[in-house]
Amino acid sequence: MRSFILPLLLLFTLQLTAQEDTLAIAADEVVQEPAYRPYDPLSPARAAFYSAVLPGLGQAYNGKYWKIPIVYTALGVGVYFYRENDRQYDRYRSAYKSRIAGKTDDEFSNENGQPIVSTNALIEAQRFYQRNKEISVLVTVGLYALNIIDANVDAHLQQFNVSEDLSLRPSLDYDRFSGTAGYGLTLNFNF
């Protein structure tokens, strides 16, 4: 009986060692990484937070470095117009205060002390520049919010899988019997 078990055991071990490994990957077969980023549910929130902390940082996080100068230009233009309107407002405000105090030597009066710009015009100019200052602040805050929204949406869209399995293509169908062409869209879904 022992003599029968030993050859059987030897045959069994030879059978196990003779099998090929079916899970082995050849050296020339490289696994391709997908063209899109793997899904990270916190990525949009992280990009929005970075843009809220420092404008343009969310765009840098998303890899869209070309958007950073646009963000800073937009915010800089808003700040520039705010400062310019504030400077003009202060000019007209100080001239109005000096007129109310009875002085005639403001920048809107000539050498004889005669006003070039009336007091009512000074009041209207103050209102105009005050309104423009407020609009400049609103536009700047809106552009800041748009910066945050852009970073968030861009981070969402980077995780969107656009593959060849789903495509929408225009098509031209030529009818040979009537000699007319039909236009349309085809939706292809491969799985």
Residue frames as a rotation matrix with the C-alpha (Angstrom) as fourth column:
MET 1
0.572 0.821 0.000 0.00
0.821 -0.572 0.000 0.00
0.000 0.000 -1.000 0.00
ARG 2
0.430 -0.496 -0.755 2.87
0.136 -0.791 0.597 2.34
-0.892 -0.360 -0.272 0.79
SER 3
-0.633 -0.704 0.321 4.42
0.402 0.055 0.914 1.68
-0.661 0.708 0.248 -2.54
PHE 4
-0.148 0.686 0.713 1.17
0.969 -0.045 0.244 2.73
0.199 0.727 -0.658 -4.21
ILE 5
0.749 0.464 -0.472 0.79
0.596 -0.783 0.177 5.97
-0.288 -0.414 -0.864 -2.22
LEU 6
-0.014 -0.850 -0.526 4.30
0.263 -0.511 0.819 7.22
-0.965 -0.127 0.230 -2.92
PRO 7
-0.787 -0.271 0.554 3.99
0.593 -0.086 0.801 7.19
-0.169 0.959 0.228 -6.78
LEU 8
0.177 0.932 0.316 0.50
0.926 -0.267 0.269 8.66
0.335 0.245 -0.910 -6.50
LEU 9
0.642 -0.021 -0.767 1.80
0.479 -0.770 0.422 11.48
-0.599 -0.638 -0.484 -4.30
LEU 10
-0.449 -0.881 -0.149 4.69
0.318 -0.313 0.895 12.08
-0.835 0.354 0.421 -6.70
LEU 11
-0.552 0.343 0.760 2.32
0.814 0.022 0.581 12.18
0.182 0.939 -0.292 -9.67
PHE 12
0.546 0.816 -0.192 0.07
0.836 -0.514 0.193 14.63
0.058 -0.266 -0.962 -7.82
THR 13
0.338 -0.497 -0.800 2.96
0.285 -0.756 0.590 17.01
-0.897 -0.427 -0.114 -7.04
LEU 14
-0.743 -0.585 0.325 4.17
0.460 -0.094 0.883 16.86
-0.486 0.805 0.339 -10.65
GLN 15
-0.091 0.821 0.564 0.64
0.949 -0.100 0.298 17.72
0.301 0.563 -0.770 -11.76
LEU 16
0.716 0.376 -0.588 0.63
0.604 -0.757 0.251 20.82
-0.351 -0.535 -0.769 -9.50
THR 17
-0.019 -0.818 -0.575 4.00
0.137 -0.571 0.809 22.10
-0.990 -0.064 0.123 -10.63
ALA 18
-0.667 -0.255 0.700 3.24
0.672 0.200 0.713 21.59
-0.322 0.946 0.038 -14.31
GLN 19
0.393 0.893 0.218 0.32
0.913 -0.352 -0.203 24.06
-0.105 0.279 -0.955 -14.38
GLU 20
-0.520 -0.528 0.671 0.89
0.638 -0.763 -0.106 27.52
0.568 0.373 0.734 -15.81
ASP 21
-0.528 0.313 -0.789 0.08
0.555 -0.577 -0.600 30.65
-0.643 -0.754 0.131 -13.87
THR 22
-0.096 0.594 0.799 -2.90
0.963 -0.148 0.226 32.17
0.252 0.791 -0.557 -15.70
LEU 23
0.824 0.446 -0.349 -2.78
0.541 -0.803 0.252 35.38
-0.168 -0.396 -0.903 -13.69
ALA 24
-0.117 -0.949 -0.294 0.77
0.621 -0.301 0.723 36.30
-0.775 -0.098 0.625 -14.68
ILE 25
0.887 0.331 -0.322 1.08
0.018 -0.721 -0.693 39.45
-0.461 0.609 -0.645 -16.81
ALA 26
0.427 -0.749 0.506 3.61
0.897 0.279 -0.343 39.50
0.116 0.601 0.791 -19.58
ALA 27
-0.281 -0.657 -0.700 6.29
0.710 -0.633 0.310 42.18
-0.646 -0.409 0.644 -19.42
ASP 28
-0.944 -0.102 0.315 5.03
0.308 -0.622 0.720 43.89
0.122 0.776 0.618 -22.57
GLU 29
-0.002 0.994 0.112 1.44
0.621 -0.086 0.779 44.06
0.783 0.071 -0.617 -21.29
VAL 30
-0.951 -0.276 -0.140 1.19
0.289 -0.629 -0.722 47.29
0.112 -0.727 0.678 -19.30
VAL 31
-0.065 0.967 -0.247 -2.04
0.988 0.027 -0.153 48.22
-0.141 -0.254 -0.957 -17.62
GLN 32
-0.552 -0.061 0.831 -3.22
0.419 -0.883 0.213 51.55
0.721 0.466 0.513 -19.01
GLU 33
-0.708 0.342 -0.618 -4.40
0.505 -0.366 -0.782 54.07
-0.493 -0.866 0.087 -16.46
PRO 34
0.271 0.879 0.392 -7.69
0.948 -0.174 -0.267 55.75
-0.166 0.444 -0.880 -17.28
ALA 35
-0.400 -0.403 0.823 -7.54
0.664 -0.747 -0.043 59.18
0.632 0.529 0.566 -18.95
TYR 36
0.306 0.577 0.758 -9.68
-0.217 -0.733 0.645 60.66
0.927 -0.362 -0.099 -16.20
ARG 37
-0.649 -0.513 0.561 -9.01
-0.621 -0.069 -0.781 61.06
0.439 -0.855 -0.274 -12.51
PRO 38
-0.607 0.475 -0.637 -10.48
0.585 0.810 0.046 58.47
0.538 -0.345 -0.769 -10.18
TYR 39
0.276 0.847 0.454 -13.59
0.209 -0.514 0.832 59.68
0.938 -0.134 -0.319 -8.41
ASP 40
-0.746 -0.430 -0.509 -12.85
0.618 -0.162 -0.769 61.78
0.248 -0.888 0.387 -5.33
PRO 41
0.225 0.970 0.096 -16.08
0.863 -0.244 0.442 63.13
0.452 -0.016 -0.892 -3.80
LEU 42
0.515 -0.049 -0.856 -14.22
0.634 -0.650 0.419 65.79
-0.577 -0.759 -0.303 -1.79
SER 43
-0.446 -0.791 0.419 -12.27
0.867 -0.265 0.423 67.20
-0.223 0.552 0.803 -4.72
PRO 44
-0.042 0.449 0.893 -14.88
0.597 -0.705 0.383 69.87
0.801 0.549 -0.238 -5.71
ALA 45
0.908 0.385 -0.165 -15.30
0.346 -0.466 0.815 71.02
0.237 -0.797 -0.556 -2.12
ARG 46
0.278 -0.895 -0.350 -11.54
0.738 -0.034 0.674 71.16
-0.615 -0.446 0.650 -1.66
ALA 47
-0.472 -0.436 0.767 -11.09
0.855 -0.438 0.278 73.22
0.215 0.786 0.579 -4.85
ALA 48
0.383 0.692 0.612 -13.84
0.419 -0.721 0.552 75.63
0.823 0.045 -0.566 -3.77
PHE 49
0.866 -0.098 -0.490 -12.29
0.463 -0.212 0.861 75.99
-0.189 -0.972 -0.138 -0.32
TYR 50
-0.137 -0.990 0.013 -8.86
0.878 -0.115 0.465 76.70
-0.459 0.076 0.885 -1.79
SER 51
-0.387 0.041 0.921 -10.32
0.686 -0.655 0.317 79.36
0.617 0.754 0.225 -4.07
ALA 52
0.728 0.673 0.132 -12.19
0.376 -0.552 0.744 80.92
0.573 -0.492 -0.655 -1.15
VAL 53
0.594 -0.581 -0.556 -9.00
0.624 -0.104 0.775 81.14
-0.508 -0.807 0.301 0.92
LEU 54
-0.330 -0.724 -0.606 -6.83
-0.082 -0.618 0.782 82.51
-0.941 0.307 0.145 -1.90
PRO 55
0.692 0.652 -0.309 -8.38
-0.349 -0.072 -0.934 83.39
-0.631 0.755 0.178 -5.27
GLY 56
0.413 -0.497 -0.763 -6.84
-0.850 0.090 -0.519 81.27
0.327 0.863 -0.385 -8.02
LEU 57
-0.535 -0.653 0.536 -5.63
-0.808 0.581 -0.098 78.53
-0.248 -0.486 -0.838 -5.69
GLY 58
0.174 0.681 0.711 -8.59
-0.229 0.731 -0.643 76.31
-0.958 -0.051 0.283 -6.60
GLN 59
0.885 0.079 -0.458 -7.74
-0.461 0.018 -0.887 76.72
-0.062 0.997 0.053 -10.28
ALA 60
-0.111 -0.985 -0.136 -4.15
-0.944 0.147 -0.295 75.72
0.310 0.096 -0.946 -9.49
TYR 61
-0.373 0.058 0.926 -5.46
-0.570 0.773 -0.278 72.69
-0.732 -0.632 -0.255 -7.57
ASN 62
0.627 0.695 0.351 -7.44
-0.092 0.514 -0.853 71.67
-0.774 0.503 0.386 -10.66
GLY 63
-0.196 -0.802 0.564 -4.39
0.640 0.331 0.694 72.14
-0.743 0.497 0.448 -12.89
LYS 64
0.488 0.419 0.766 -5.93
0.849 -0.433 -0.304 75.06
0.204 0.798 -0.566 -14.82
TYR 65
-0.177 -0.696 -0.695 -3.04
0.806 -0.508 0.304 77.46
-0.565 -0.507 0.651 -14.34
TRP 66
-0.750 -0.111 0.652 -4.05
0.575 -0.596 0.561 79.62
0.326 0.795 0.511 -17.30
LYS 67
0.271 0.943 0.195 -7.13
0.626 -0.326 0.709 80.80
0.732 -0.070 -0.678 -15.37
ILE 68
0.122 -0.269 -0.955 -5.14
0.959 -0.216 0.183 82.34
-0.256 -0.939 0.232 -12.51
PRO 69
-0.892 -0.444 -0.083 -4.19
0.413 -0.876 0.251 85.57
-0.184 0.190 0.964 -14.38
ILE 70
-0.455 0.807 0.375 -7.82
0.231 -0.300 0.926 85.97
0.860 0.508 -0.050 -15.45
VAL 71
0.371 0.587 -0.719 -9.00
0.835 0.128 0.535 85.68
0.406 -0.799 -0.443 -11.83
TYR 72
-0.161 -0.516 -0.841 -6.50
0.840 -0.519 0.157 88.25
-0.517 -0.682 0.517 -10.58
THR 73
-0.929 -0.111 0.352 -7.16
0.312 -0.746 0.588 90.61
0.198 0.656 0.728 -13.48
ALA 74
-0.084 0.984 0.155 -10.91
0.421 -0.105 0.901 90.51
0.903 0.141 -0.406 -12.84
LEU 75
0.487 0.243 -0.839 -10.49
0.872 -0.085 0.482 91.14
0.046 -0.966 -0.254 -9.11
GLY 76
-0.498 -0.772 -0.395 -7.86
0.753 -0.611 0.245 93.82
-0.430 -0.175 0.886 -9.74
VAL 77
-0.720 0.309 0.621 -10.14
0.328 -0.637 0.697 95.71
0.611 0.706 0.357 -12.13
GLY 78
0.365 0.913 -0.184 -12.91
0.575 -0.066 0.815 95.70
0.732 -0.404 -0.549 -9.53
VAL 79
0.302 -0.343 -0.889 -10.58
0.886 -0.243 0.395 96.98
-0.351 -0.907 0.231 -6.83
TYR 80
-0.766 -0.607 0.211 -9.14
0.638 -0.682 0.357 99.63
-0.073 0.408 0.910 -9.20
PHE 81
-0.364 0.697 0.618 -12.58
0.298 -0.542 0.786 101.04
0.882 0.470 -0.011 -10.00
TYR 82
0.579 0.529 -0.621 -13.51
0.744 -0.030 0.668 101.06
0.335 -0.848 -0.411 -6.31
ARG 83
-0.076 -0.710 -0.700 -10.39
0.856 -0.407 0.319 103.05
-0.511 -0.575 0.639 -5.41
GLU 84
-0.841 -0.224 0.493 -10.81
0.493 -0.693 0.526 105.47
0.224 0.685 0.693 -8.32
ASN 85
0.045 0.942 0.332 -14.46
0.380 -0.324 0.866 106.13
0.924 0.087 -0.373 -7.46
ASP 86
0.539 0.084 -0.838 -13.52
0.842 -0.063 0.535 106.57
-0.008 -0.995 -0.104 -3.80
ARG 87
-0.532 -0.804 -0.264 -10.84
0.766 -0.590 0.253 109.11
-0.359 -0.067 0.931 -4.72
GLN 88
-0.702 0.343 0.624 -13.27
0.287 -0.666 0.689 111.09
0.652 0.663 0.368 -6.88
TYR 89
0.397 0.877 -0.270 -15.92
0.595 -0.022 0.803 110.91
0.699 -0.479 -0.531 -4.15
ASP 90
0.195 -0.407 -0.892 -13.45
0.922 -0.234 0.308 112.30
-0.334 -0.883 0.330 -1.62
ARG 91
-0.823 -0.488 0.291 -12.55
0.565 -0.753 0.336 115.19
0.055 0.441 0.896 -3.97
TYR 92
-0.348 0.775 0.528 -16.17
0.128 -0.518 0.846 116.27
0.929 0.362 0.081 -4.37
ARG 93
0.494 0.526 -0.692 -16.95
0.724 0.191 0.663 115.62
0.481 -0.829 -0.287 -0.70
SER 94
-0.215 -0.649 -0.730 -14.10
0.909 -0.406 0.092 117.81
-0.356 -0.644 0.677 0.56
ALA 95
-0.894 -0.041 0.447 -15.08
0.276 -0.836 0.475 120.60
0.354 0.548 0.758 -1.88
TYR 96
0.066 0.993 0.099 -18.69
0.285 -0.114 0.952 120.38
0.956 -0.035 -0.290 -0.68
LYS 97
0.398 0.036 -0.917 -17.61
0.913 0.079 0.400 120.52
0.087 -0.996 -0.001 2.98
SER 98
-0.657 -0.685 -0.314 -15.43
0.703 -0.708 0.075 123.57
-0.274 -0.171 0.946 2.36
ARG 99
-0.667 0.500 0.552 -18.35
0.126 -0.655 0.745 125.32
0.735 0.566 0.374 0.60
ILE 100
0.400 0.836 -0.376 -20.69
0.533 0.121 0.837 124.55
0.746 -0.535 -0.397 3.48
ALA 101
0.130 -0.456 -0.880 -18.07
0.958 -0.170 0.230 125.98
-0.255 -0.873 0.415 5.87
GLY 102
0.858 0.307 -0.413 -18.11
0.225 -0.946 -0.236 129.22
-0.462 0.109 -0.880 3.83
LYS 103
-0.157 -0.970 -0.185 -14.69
0.003 -0.187 0.982 128.86
-0.988 0.154 0.032 2.19
THR 104
0.844 0.443 -0.303 -14.28
-0.254 -0.168 -0.952 129.74
-0.473 0.881 -0.029 -1.48
ASP 105
0.078 -0.923 -0.377 -10.85
-0.970 -0.158 0.185 128.25
-0.230 0.351 -0.908 -2.14
ASP 106
0.294 0.047 0.955 -11.77
-0.092 0.996 -0.021 124.72
-0.951 -0.081 0.297 -3.18
GLU 107
-0.678 -0.683 0.272 -10.51
0.155 0.228 0.961 123.15
-0.719 0.693 -0.048 -6.42
PHE 108
-0.288 0.663 0.691 -13.87
0.957 0.213 0.194 123.74
-0.018 0.717 -0.697 -8.14
SER 109
0.761 0.421 -0.493 -13.67
0.424 -0.899 -0.114 127.53
-0.491 -0.122 -0.862 -7.76
ASN 110
0.527 -0.588 0.614 -11.69
0.573 -0.287 -0.767 130.01
0.627 0.756 0.186 -9.85
GLU 111
-0.499 -0.856 -0.136 -9.06
0.711 -0.315 -0.629 132.49
0.495 -0.411 0.765 -8.60
ASN 112
-0.606 0.332 0.723 -11.75
-0.353 -0.927 0.129 135.08
0.712 -0.177 0.679 -7.73
GLY 113
-0.913 0.262 0.312 -13.59
-0.212 0.348 -0.913 132.64
-0.348 -0.900 -0.262 -5.46
GLN 114
-0.020 0.921 -0.390 -16.45
-0.982 -0.090 -0.163 132.16
-0.186 0.380 0.906 -7.90
PRO 115
-0.085 0.014 0.996 -17.64
-0.214 0.976 -0.032 128.53
-0.973 -0.216 -0.080 -8.08
ILE 116
-0.713 -0.174 -0.679 -17.05
-0.700 0.130 0.702 126.77
-0.033 0.976 -0.214 -11.38
VAL 117
-0.602 0.536 -0.593 -19.20
0.270 0.834 0.481 123.84
0.752 0.129 -0.647 -10.24
SER 118
-0.017 0.687 0.727 -22.38
-0.649 -0.560 0.514 124.61
0.760 -0.463 0.455 -8.31
THR 119
-0.587 -0.134 0.798 -23.09
-0.786 0.332 -0.522 123.19
-0.195 -0.934 -0.301 -4.85
ASN 120
0.481 0.823 0.302 -25.93
-0.657 0.566 -0.497 121.07
-0.581 0.041 0.813 -6.26
ALA 121
0.649 -0.328 -0.686 -23.54
-0.525 0.459 -0.716 119.66
0.550 0.826 0.126 -8.88
LEU 122
-0.493 -0.837 0.237 -21.13
-0.734 0.254 -0.630 118.74
0.467 -0.484 -0.740 -6.07
ILE 123
-0.193 0.522 0.831 -23.95
-0.750 0.467 -0.468 116.88
-0.632 -0.714 0.302 -4.29
GLU 124
0.812 0.532 -0.238 -24.89
-0.543 0.541 -0.642 115.05
-0.213 0.651 0.729 -7.50
ALA 125
0.206 -0.830 -0.518 -21.25
-0.631 0.292 -0.719 114.12
0.748 0.475 -0.463 -8.15
GLN 126
-0.594 -0.378 0.710 -21.00
-0.802 0.347 -0.486 112.69
-0.063 -0.858 -0.509 -4.62
ARG 127
0.296 0.798 0.525 -24.10
-0.621 0.578 -0.529 110.57
-0.725 -0.169 0.667 -5.22
PHE 128
0.769 -0.032 -0.638 -22.76
-0.587 0.359 -0.726 109.41
0.252 0.933 0.257 -8.59
TYR 129
-0.178 -0.947 -0.269 -19.38
-0.631 0.319 -0.707 108.31
0.755 0.044 -0.655 -7.22
GLN 130
-0.452 0.108 0.885 -20.93
-0.803 0.382 -0.457 106.79
-0.388 -0.918 -0.086 -4.09
ARG 131
0.653 0.745 0.135 -23.22
-0.567 0.599 -0.566 104.66
-0.502 0.293 0.814 -6.29
ASN 132
0.598 -0.503 -0.625 -20.27
-0.519 0.351 -0.779 103.65
0.611 0.790 -0.051 -8.49
LYS 133
-0.488 -0.754 0.440 -18.27
-0.826 0.236 -0.512 102.66
0.282 -0.613 -0.738 -5.40
GLU 134
-0.067 0.558 0.827 -21.11
-0.687 0.575 -0.444 100.40
-0.724 -0.598 0.345 -4.27
ILE 135
0.880 0.364 -0.306 -21.43
-0.464 0.512 -0.723 98.86
-0.106 0.778 0.619 -7.74
SER 136
0.126 -0.924 -0.362 -17.67
-0.712 0.170 -0.681 98.26
0.690 0.344 -0.637 -7.82
VAL 137
-0.544 -0.274 0.793 -17.86
-0.804 0.443 -0.398 96.41
-0.242 -0.854 -0.461 -4.50
LEU 138
0.395 0.787 0.474 -20.77
-0.531 0.616 -0.581 94.27
-0.750 -0.022 0.662 -5.74
VAL 139
0.796 -0.153 -0.585 -18.99
-0.520 0.320 -0.792 93.43
0.308 0.935 0.175 -8.99
THR 140
-0.259 -0.966 0.023 -15.79
-0.802 0.202 -0.562 92.52
0.538 -0.163 -0.827 -7.14
VAL 141
-0.384 0.204 0.900 -17.66
-0.696 0.577 -0.428 90.29
-0.607 -0.791 -0.080 -4.69
GLY 142
0.720 0.694 -0.012 -19.51
-0.492 0.499 -0.713 88.70
-0.489 0.519 0.701 -7.63
LEU 143
0.486 -0.629 -0.607 -16.24
-0.622 0.239 -0.746 87.98
0.614 0.740 -0.275 -9.44
TYR 144
-0.543 -0.640 0.543 -14.80
-0.834 0.341 -0.433 86.50
0.092 -0.688 -0.720 -6.23
ALA 145
0.060 0.661 0.748 -17.83
-0.543 0.650 -0.531 84.20
-0.838 -0.374 0.398 -5.96
LEU 146
0.849 0.233 -0.475 -17.49
-0.528 0.323 -0.785 83.32
-0.029 0.917 0.398 -9.65
ASN 147
-0.131 -0.972 -0.197 -13.89
-0.848 0.213 -0.486 82.30
0.514 0.104 -0.852 -8.98
ILE 148
-0.570 -0.025 0.821 -15.08
-0.653 0.620 -0.435 79.89
-0.498 -0.784 -0.370 -6.28
ILE 149
0.492 0.837 0.239 -17.89
-0.437 0.475 -0.764 78.51
-0.753 0.271 0.599 -8.45
ASP 150
0.583 -0.344 -0.736 -15.49
-0.748 0.126 -0.651 78.01
0.317 0.930 -0.184 -11.38
ALA 151
-0.536 -0.835 0.128 -13.07
-0.810 0.466 -0.354 76.00
0.236 -0.294 -0.926 -9.25
ASN 152
-0.331 0.497 0.802 -15.91
-0.499 0.629 -0.596 73.84
-0.801 -0.598 0.040 -7.91
VAL 153
0.724 0.673 -0.152 -17.49
-0.455 0.300 -0.838 73.15
-0.519 0.676 0.524 -11.31
ASP 154
0.303 -0.692 -0.656 -14.13
-0.848 0.118 -0.516 72.48
0.435 0.713 -0.551 -12.92
ALA 155
-0.686 -0.532 0.496 -13.27
-0.713 0.628 -0.312 69.92
-0.145 -0.568 -0.810 -10.23
HIS 156
0.122 0.809 0.576 -16.64
-0.370 0.575 -0.730 68.23
-0.921 -0.124 0.369 -10.83
LEU 157
0.823 0.283 -0.492 -16.09
-0.535 0.099 -0.839 68.09
-0.189 0.954 0.233 -14.59
GLN 158
-0.173 -0.946 -0.274 -12.61
-0.962 0.222 -0.159 66.61
0.212 0.236 -0.948 -14.27
GLN 159
-0.693 -0.039 0.720 -14.18
-0.396 0.855 -0.335 63.52
-0.603 -0.517 -0.608 -12.74
PHE 160
0.433 0.890 -0.142 -16.70
-0.564 0.145 -0.813 63.21
-0.703 0.432 0.565 -15.57
ASN 161
-0.391 -0.571 0.722 -15.93
0.140 0.739 0.659 60.20
-0.910 0.359 -0.209 -17.72
VAL 162
0.497 0.443 -0.746 -16.13
-0.698 -0.307 -0.647 61.01
-0.516 0.842 0.157 -21.40
SER 163
-0.423 -0.627 0.654 -15.41
-0.101 0.750 0.654 57.83
-0.900 0.211 -0.381 -23.30
GLU 164
-0.800 0.067 -0.596 -15.97
-0.599 -0.049 0.799 56.59
0.024 0.997 0.079 -26.81
ASP 165
-0.862 0.505 0.040 -18.66
0.493 0.856 -0.156 54.22
-0.113 -0.115 -0.987 -25.52
LEU 166
0.243 0.939 -0.243 -21.17
0.791 -0.337 -0.511 57.04
-0.561 -0.068 -0.825 -25.51
SER 167
-0.819 -0.548 -0.173 -21.07
0.326 -0.691 0.645 59.44
-0.473 0.472 0.744 -28.41
LEU 168
0.417 0.896 -0.149 -23.38
0.413 -0.334 -0.847 61.86
-0.809 0.292 -0.510 -30.17
ARG 169
-0.694 -0.719 0.024 -22.50
0.273 -0.233 0.933 62.44
-0.666 0.655 0.359 -33.81
PRO 170
0.061 0.694 -0.718 -24.18
-0.681 -0.496 -0.538 64.25
-0.729 0.522 0.443 -36.66
SER 171
-0.475 -0.176 0.862 -25.18
0.378 0.844 0.381 62.04
-0.795 0.507 -0.334 -39.56
LEU 172
-0.319 0.345 -0.883 -26.12
-0.843 -0.529 0.098 62.55
-0.433 0.776 0.459 -43.19
ASP 173
-0.324 0.319 0.891 -28.49
0.244 0.938 -0.247 59.98
-0.914 0.137 -0.382 -44.68
TYR 174
-0.664 0.043 -0.747 -28.76
-0.686 -0.433 0.584 60.01
-0.299 0.900 0.317 -48.44
ASP 175
0.120 0.798 0.591 -31.99
-0.111 0.603 -0.790 58.55
-0.987 0.029 0.161 -49.81
ARG 176
-0.820 -0.557 0.129 -31.17
0.025 0.191 0.981 56.92
-0.572 0.808 -0.143 -53.17
PHE 177
-0.332 0.767 0.548 -34.81
0.917 0.398 -0.002 56.62
-0.220 0.502 -0.836 -54.26
SER 178
0.720 0.687 -0.093 -35.86
0.657 -0.719 -0.224 60.25
-0.221 0.100 -0.970 -53.84
GLY 179
0.102 -0.789 0.606 -32.40
0.751 -0.338 -0.567 61.80
0.653 0.513 0.558 -54.23
THR 180
0.589 0.141 0.796 -32.71
-0.309 -0.870 0.383 63.85
0.747 -0.472 -0.469 -51.03
ALA 181
-0.508 -0.797 -0.326 -30.48
0.177 0.273 -0.945 64.06
0.843 -0.538 0.002 -48.03
GLY 182
0.712 0.699 -0.068 -31.68
0.172 -0.080 0.982 63.67
0.681 -0.711 -0.178 -44.46
TYR 183
-0.336 -0.815 0.472 -29.87
-0.327 -0.369 -0.870 65.26
0.883 -0.447 -0.143 -41.58
GLY 184
0.776 0.625 -0.084 -29.89
-0.124 0.281 0.952 63.97
0.618 -0.728 0.296 -38.04
LEU 185
-0.100 -0.753 0.651 -28.03
-0.965 -0.086 -0.248 63.04
0.243 -0.653 -0.718 -34.91
THR 186
0.410 0.175 -0.895 -27.09
-0.052 0.984 0.168 59.53
0.910 -0.022 0.413 -33.89
LEU 187
0.310 -0.266 0.913 -26.60
-0.950 -0.129 0.285 58.48
0.042 -0.955 -0.292 -30.31
ASN 188
0.242 -0.335 -0.911 -24.24
-0.215 0.897 -0.387 55.53
0.946 0.290 0.145 -30.00
PHE 189
0.358 -0.132 0.924 -23.96
-0.931 0.031 0.365 53.59
-0.076 -0.991 -0.112 -26.78
ASN 190
0.184 -0.401 -0.897 -21.50
-0.341 0.830 -0.441 50.72
0.922 0.387 0.016 -26.71
PHE 191
0.273 -0.133 0.953 -21.17
-0.953 0.097 0.287 48.32
-0.131 -0.986 -0.100 -23.80
